[in-house]
C-alpha cells in the first residue's frame, strides 16, 4: 500500500480489505482472504451510472448480509457520482441503494456533497454514514436489515457539539465504535469523545500524562467474548510519562508502544518488545488503521510511515 495515505481496514465476509480513498480506482485492495480484483465493482458502477469517469470509493463497511456497503463520490462534468451501494464480493454487480440526488437531499448538503469526506461506522443503533466538510456535516442513519434500492436514510444530526458548541470537524477526525457499541470520535490530537444519538459529545477520561494515540483503541474479542482494548502510542507525551515496562525496575517505556488493557490489568509492549522483520524502522512505526482478523484473531495494522500492512500477534511468544 502507499505510505502516508488516509487508510481504513475493513473486515468483510471473506477477509480484510484496505481502503485508501485517495488512490482513485485502486482505492480498495484485498489484505487477507481470497484474491479478488476490487477494480471490477468500480468498473461495474461506472457502467451502471453511464459515466465517463469512475466514481471513487470513499467509505466501506461490512453489510448485514456479509456484503460490502460502499459510499462513492466524484463528478462527471457537472453531474455528481455520489452514491450508496451494496456489493457481494465477487458475485454480482454492485446494487445502488441511494443516488446523488437522494443523498444530497437527505444530508442537506446539496450539490456540495461530493466535497465531503465520508466514513461508515456500525454502532449498536445501526450503521451511520458520517459526511464531513470544512463548514458542514451530516450523520445519516441507514435502515436496519438488508439494504434495498430506495432505502430511506434518516438525518440523525448535522453537528457534533460539546457543551452546546459545534466542533469544527476535519478530514483528520476518525469516527469509530466504542466498546459499548456507541459512536466515538478521535480527533487529530488524540482526544477521544463519546457521541450520543443527538450529536452531543463528551470527552472521555484519560490518565494524566498518557501520550496521544495515532489510531483509535481497538476492542479485541475472542469466541468467548471481549478480551480487552489495545492502544498504540507512537511517541511520548509532552508531560510526565505514565507508561512503564512490566519489569521489576518499572522502567519508562521506549516508544512506540502497544498497551493492552482488560479492565483488571494493563500490559505494556514497548519498542524493545515489538518483534519485526530485520531492517524495519520500528522507531518510526506509526499505526493509523487496524482491525482484528476474524479468521485468525490477529490484529491487522497499517503503518503510515512505511506503507506496509502487518500482522500483529499479542502474546508471550512474540
C-alpha positions in Angstrom: 0.0 0.0 0.0 1.0 3.6 -0.3 2.7 5.3 2.6 1.2 8.4 4.2 -2.3 7.8 3.0 -5.5 8.1 4.9 -6.4 4.4 5.2 -9.2 2.2 6.6 -9.1 -1.5 7.2 -12.4 -3.2 6.7 -13.5 -6.7 7.8 -15.5 -8.3 5.1 -17.3 -11.6 4.9 -14.2 -13.3 3.4 -11.3 -11.4 4.9 -9.8 -8.0 5.4 -9.7 -5.1 2.9 -7.8 -1.9 2.8 -9.3 1.3 1.6 -7.2 4.2 0.6 -9.8 6.7 -0.8 -7.2 9.0 -2.4 -5.9 6.2 -4.6 -8.8 6.5 -7.1 -9.8 3.4 -9.0 -7.3 1.3 -6.9 -8.9 2.5 -3.6 -9.9 -1.0 -2.4 -7.4 -3.9 -2.1 -7.6 -7.3 -0.5 -5.3 -7.8 2.5 -6.4 -11.3 3.7 -8.8 -13.8 2.2 -9.4 -14.9 -1.4 -7.7 -12.8 -4.1 -10.3 -10.5 -5.7 -9.9 -7.8 -8.3 -11.5 -4.9 -6.5 -11.5 -2.7 -9.6 -14.3 -4.8 -11.0 -17.0 -3.3 -8.8 -15.8 0.2 -9.7 -16.0 -0.7 -13.4 -19.5 -2.0 -12.9 -20.6 1.1 -11.0 -19.2 3.3 -13.8 -21.1 1.3 -16.4 -24.3 1.4 -14.3 -24.1 5.1 -14.0 -23.2 5.6 -17.7 -20.4 7.8 -16.6 -17.2 8.8 -18.5 -15.3 8.8 -15.2 -15.2 6.3 -12.5 -16.7 7.0 -9.1 -14.2 6.9 -6.1 -14.9 4.6 -3.2 -14.7 6.9 -0.1 -16.0 4.6 2.6 -16.7 0.9 3.0 -18.2 -1.3 5.7 -19.4 -4.9 6.0 -23.1 -5.1 5.5 -25.7 -7.1 7.4 -25.6 -9.9 4.8 -21.8 -10.2 4.5 -21.7 -8.0 1.5 -20.0 -4.6 1.5 -21.7 -1.2 1.9 -19.8 1.3 -0.4 -20.1 5.0 -0.5 -18.8 6.7 -3.6 -18.2 10.3 -4.7 -16.8 12.1 -7.7 -18.1 14.1 -10.7 -18.7 13.5 -14.4 -18.8 17.1 -15.6 -21.5 18.8 -13.7 -23.0 15.5 -12.6 -22.4 14.1 -9.1 -21.3 10.5 -8.7 -22.2 10.3 -5.0 -23.9 7.1 -4.2 -24.5 4.3 -1.7 -24.1 0.8 -2.9 -24.2 -2.8 -1.7 -21.7 -5.3 -3.2 -21.4 -9.0 -2.6 -17.8 -9.8 -3.1 -17.1 -11.4 -6.4 -20.7 -12.4 -7.1 -22.6 -9.7 -8.8 -22.7 -6.1 -9.9 -23.0 -3.5 -7.1 -26.6 -2.6 -6.3 -27.2 1.2 -5.9 -29.2 2.0 -2.8 -29.2 5.8 -2.9 -28.2 8.1 -5.7 -26.6 11.5 -5.6 -29.9 13.4 -5.5 -31.3 11.3 -2.6 -28.0 11.7 -0.6 -27.8 15.5 -1.3 -31.4 15.9 -0.1 -31.2 13.6 2.9 -27.9 15.1 4.2 -29.0 18.7 3.4 -25.5 19.2 1.9 -27.0 19.8 -1.5 -24.7 20.0 -4.6 -21.6 20.2 -2.4 -21.9 16.6 -1.2 -19.0 15.4 -3.4 -16.7 17.7 -1.3 -17.5 15.7 1.9 -15.1 13.2 3.5 -17.0 10.0 4.3 -16.8 7.3 6.9 -19.2 4.4 7.6 -19.5 3.2 11.2 -21.5 0.4 12.7 -22.9 1.1 16.2 -25.3 -0.7 18.4 -28.1 1.5 16.9 -27.2 0.6 13.3 -25.0 1.8 10.5 -24.2 5.5 10.3 -22.8 7.4 7.3 -20.7 10.3 8.5 -20.2 13.1 6.0 -17.8 15.9 6.9 -17.0 19.1 5.0 -14.9 22.1 6.2 -18.0 24.1 7.2 -20.8 21.5 7.3 -21.5 17.9 8.3 -24.3 15.2 8.1 -24.7 12.0 10.0 -27.1 9.7 8.3 -28.7 6.5 9.8 -29.1 3.6 7.4 -32.2 1.4 7.9 -31.8 -1.9 9.6 -31.9 -5.2 7.7 -30.9 -5.8 4.1 -30.4 -2.6 2.1 -32.6 -2.2 -1.0 -32.8 0.5 -3.6 -34.8 3.5 -2.4 -34.0 2.7 1.3 -34.8 5.7 3.4 -31.8 7.5 5.0 -32.5 9.5 8.2 -30.5 12.5 9.2 -29.6 11.8 12.8 -27.8 15.1 13.4 -25.8 17.7 11.4 -23.1 18.7 14.0 -21.1 17.2 16.9 -21.5 19.5 19.9 -19.6 19.8 23.2 -21.3 21.9 25.8 -23.7 23.1 23.1 -21.0 24.4 20.9 -20.4 22.7 17.5 -17.0 21.2 16.8 -15.2 22.2 13.6 -14.6 18.7 12.1 -11.8 17.9 9.7 -10.7 15.0 7.5 -8.2 14.1 10.2 -11.1 13.2 12.6 -11.8 9.5 12.9 -15.2 8.1 13.9 -15.3 4.6 15.4 -17.3 2.2 17.5 -16.7 2.2 21.3 -16.6 -1.0 23.3 -20.2 -0.4 24.4 -21.4 0.0 20.8 -21.8 3.7 20.8 -20.3 6.2 18.3 -17.0 7.7 19.2 -14.6 10.3 17.7 -10.8 10.5 17.8 -9.5 14.0 17.0 -6.2 14.7 15.3 -4.6 15.5 18.7 -5.7 12.1 20.1 -8.6 13.5 22.1 -11.4 10.9 22.4 -15.1 11.8 22.6 -18.3 9.8 23.1 -21.2 10.9 20.9 -24.9 10.3 21.8 -27.8 9.8 19.3 -28.4 13.5 19.0 -24.8 14.6 18.3 -23.9 15.7 21.8 -20.3 14.7 22.8 -18.4 14.3 26.0 -14.6 13.9 26.3 -13.6 10.5 27.6 -11.4 10.5 30.7 -7.7 9.8 30.1 -4.9 9.0 32.5 -2.8 12.1 33.3 0.4 12.1 31.3 -0.7 9.5 28.8 0.6 10.4 25.3 -1.6 10.8 22.3 -2.7 7.8 20.2 -2.4 7.8 16.4 -5.3 5.3 15.9 -8.5 4.7 17.9 -8.2 2.0 20.5 -9.2 -1.4 19.2 -11.6 -3.8 21.1 -10.2 -7.3 20.9 -12.6 -10.2 21.0 -12.3 -14.0 21.3 -15.1 -16.6 20.8 -15.8 -16.3 24.5 -16.3 -12.6 24.4 -14.2 -9.4 24.8 -10.5 -9.8 25.6 -9.7 -6.1 26.2 -8.6 -2.9 24.4 -5.4 -2.4 22.5 -3.9 1.1 22.2 -0.9 2.3 20.2 1.3 5.3 21.2 3.8 6.3 18.5 5.8 8.7 20.7 6.0 10.0 24.3 3.8 12.8 25.5 4.9 16.3 26.4 4.2 15.8 30.1 5.1 13.2 32.7 5.1 9.7 31.0 3.0 7.2 33.0 3.7 4.2 30.8 6.3 1.8 32.2 7.5 -1.6 31.1 6.4 -4.6 33.2 9.8 -5.4 34.6 11.0 -5.2 38.2 12.5 -1.7 37.7 9.3 -0.4 36.1 11.5 1.5 33.6 9.9 4.1 31.4 8.6 2.7 28.1 10.5 3.2 24.9 8.3 4.3 22.1 6.5 3.3 20.0 4.4 1.2 22.5 1.4 -1.1 22.4 -0.8 -1.2 25.6 -3.3 -4.0 26.3 -5.9 -3.4 29.0 -8.5 -5.9 30.1 -10.2 -3.9 32.9 -8.1 -5.6 35.6 -4.5 -5.1 34.4 -2.6 -3.2 31.8 0.3 -4.7 29.9 2.8 -2.5 28.0 4.7 -3.8 25.0 7.3 -1.1 24.2 9.8 -0.8 21.4 12.1 -3.5 22.8 9.2 -6.0 23.0 8.0 -5.4 19.4 9.4 -8.1 17.1 9.6 -7.0 13.5 11.5 -8.1 10.4 15.2 -7.2 10.1 15.7 -3.7 8.8 12.2 -2.4 9.6 12.4 1.0 11.3 10.4 0.2 14.4 11.3 3.5 15.9 9.2 5.2 13.2 6.3 2.9 13.4 3.0 4.9 13.2 -0.1 2.7 13.1 -3.1 4.8 11.7 -5.5 2.0 10.9 -6.1 -1.5 12.3 -8.7 -4.2 12.8 -9.0 -7.7 14.2 -8.9 -10.5 11.6 -11.9 -12.7 12.4 -10.3 -15.8 10.9 -7.1 -15.8 13.0 -7.8 -13.3 15.8 -4.7 -11.4 14.9 -4.6 -7.7 14.6 -4.0 -6.4 11.0 -2.4 -2.9 11.1 -1.4 -0.3 8.5 1.8 1.7 9.2 1.6 5.1 7.5 5.4 5.6 7.7 6.4 2.6 5.6 3.0 1.9 3.8 3.3 -1.7 5.0 0.4 -3.7 6.3 1.4 -6.1 9.1 0.0 -8.8 11.3 0.3 -8.1 15.0 0.2 -11.0 17.4 -0.2 -10.3 21.1 1.1 -13.0 23.4 4.0 -14.4 25.3 5.7 -15.9 22.2 6.2 -12.6 20.3 
